[in-house]
Every structure is written in structure tokens, then in C-alpha cells.
């Protein structure tokens, strides 16, 4: 493959990825094109996984009904959904694609595992504040930072409330924490 053909092939894949992200999120083309390539890939792979999972679940419901009807009609085979559809899609984390988890020390001196920002977190923040995630990040509103940090911590610390997270983020830990969040979001 020539260099020019390889470049065309890569840009076609990138344009398909951008189009897919725009169609799935409703974000503007300008915004999606302004995202770093690493972030585009993470968002694209997550969206593709979520779509494949929804498609599998829809097909599984249909197959379940068909298998039940076949049993009622006298089919003696003891098949299940996985026999017909195979295994459900799995979330494959490719090396270097997703950011590794890290820890953060909050105002109480305790270290907490902080999860990488994912699509569900971005969607939650958008729904909570009624604006696009990128615009919310640019606003640097403390409520947005608190909500995002809460989502990043909550999975491993279910007893933490959003209010408690706000209490634990003191002025002395705010700047390094904000840098870490920006680093995760920007890749």
C-alpha cells in the first residue's frame, strides 16, 4: 500500500469514527473534530461497545421468544440464547487506549482510587447540568468538578456522597486534582 493510500485509509477510518461519534452523541462536528485523537478513540470504542451490547440484548430477546415458541411446538433441543447468538460483546481494553486508574489524596489525607473518565460519566454530567460536556469543562464550575470527581470515586467508594466528596476537596488538593481530571479528559 502506498503512503498516499495508507493516509487515505487512515483518514477514512478517522472520518467514520468522527461521524459515528457525532451520530451517537449529538455533539457538533466542530467539537468532535477538536478532540484529541486519543480521546476520539476512547469515546468511539466505548460507543461501539455500548451499541454492540444493546444490539445483542435486542437479538437475545427475539431469540428467547423464538426458542420458547419452538419448545411449545415440540422442539426437543435444549438450546439457549448463547447457543444461537454466541457470547455477548465484551469490553476489550486495548493497551494504551484507556488511561490507567490512579489514586488521589483528598483533604482527609486518605488516598482514593480514581476511575478514568468514561462516556457514562460524561453523559451523567451533561444530564445533571443540561449542557454539553466540553462546554461544562470549559466553564470550570465547581459543581461540575465536584460531580465529575464524585462519579470517578463512587464506584470504588459507594459510601461517599457527592456532598462528602465536596467536603474532602480542600483548597490545597483542588489544583492537583483539577490537573489530574484535565489530564484524564484530554488524554
N, C-alpha and C positions, 0 to 999 in steps of 0.2 A: 504494500500500500504506500503510495507516495505521501510526502509530508502534507501536501495540499489536501489530498483525500482524507488523511488522518485528521487534519484540522477540521474539515467539513463534517466528518463523522462525529467528532467530539462536540462541535458546536450544535449539531443536530440533536445529540443526546441532551445537551445542556438546555437547548430551547424547548425540547419536550418536557424536561424536568420543570422548567420555569412555567410552562403552560399548565402542567399538571398541578403545580402548587397554586397558581392563580385560580384555576377552576375549582380546586378543593377548598380554598380558604376565603376567596372573595377579596384577597389583598390586591392592590393595584399592581399592574405590570411594572411601573416605575419603582415601586417599593421593593418588589421581589428581585428585580434586577440590581438593586443597590445592596442586597445582602451579600456577605462574603460567601465564596464558593463552598467552604466547609459547612456553613450554616444551611445553605441551599440543599446540600446533600443530606444532612441530618433530617431536615424538615421533609424532604422528598421521600427518603426511605421510611420515615415514620408514617407519613400519609399513605404510602403504598402498602405498608403492613396493615394499617388500620382498615384500608379498603379491602384488602385480601381477606382479613378476618371477618368483616361484615358480609362479603360475598360468600364465604364459607358457611357462616351461620345461616344465611338465607337458603343456600343449597341444602344444608343439613335439615332444615325444617321441611323442605319439599321431599327430600329422600325419606325422612322419618314417616311422613304421611304415606308415601308410596309403599314403603316396607310394611306398614300397618295394614294397608289395603290388600297387599299381596298375601299376608298371613290370614286375613279374613277370607280371602278367596281360596285358601287351602295350600298356599305355598309352604312347603316343609323345610325350606332352607332357613337357617337361623342366622341371617345376616344383620349387621348393624350399619349405622351411618359410616363409620370408619372403614368398613369393608368395601363400601361403594365409593366414598369420596377420598379415602386415604386420611392421613393425619392433617390436622388443622395447620394453618400457617404458623411459623414460629418467628419470633423476633430475633433476627440474626444481627448481632453486634459485630461489625467488621472492625478489625484492628485499625485504630487511628480515626475511625469515623465518629464515634461518640466519646465525649470527654469522660475521663475517669472521675470517679467520685473523689471528693476531698473532704477535709474536715475544716471547721471554723470554730474559733474560740469566741464565745459570747461574753457579755458583761458579768456573768456569774463565775467566770473562769473555767467553765466546763466546755469541753470540745464536743462538737456535734458533727455527725456525718451529714454532708450537704449533697443532695442529689443534683445531677445535671439538669438544666432547664430542658423540658421536653414540650412537645406540642400540646399535651393536655394542660400543662401549667400555663402556657401562653394563652390557650383558649379560656381557661378559668379567669385569668386576669382581664382579658378582653370582656368577658361576660360580666364580671364584677363591676368594671368601670365604664363599660359601654363605648369603648374606643379601641382602635387598632393597637395591637401590642407595641409596634415600633414607636408610635406616637406617645404611648404611655411611658415607655422607657425614656424617651427624649424629655418628657415633662419633668423627670426627676422628682415626682411627687413621693413623699414619704409613705403615704398609704399604699402606693403601688409597690414600693420596695418591700414594705412590711408583708404585703400579701404574697409576693413572689418568694420571699425568704421563708415564710410560713409553709408554702407549698413545697419548697425544696427540703425543708426539715421534717415535715409532718409524717411522711411515710415511715421513717425510722423512729419517730418520737411522737406517737399518737396522743400522748397526754398533753403535748404542747398545744395551747390555743393560739390564735392569731394575736390576741392581746398580750399573752405571755411572751411571745416572740418579740413584740414591740418593746416590752419591758427589758428584755435581755440585750437588746441592741442599744448600747450606750454610745455616747459621742465618741469615745476612744476606740470603739470597734467598728463604727459606721464607715469610715473611709476605706479601710482594708476590705471590709465586707462588700461595699459597693464595687470596688475594683474587681473582686472575685466574681461577682454576679455579671458585670460587664464582660469580663474575660470569657465566662461560660456562654453568654448570649452571642458574642461576636466571634467566637471560635478563635 
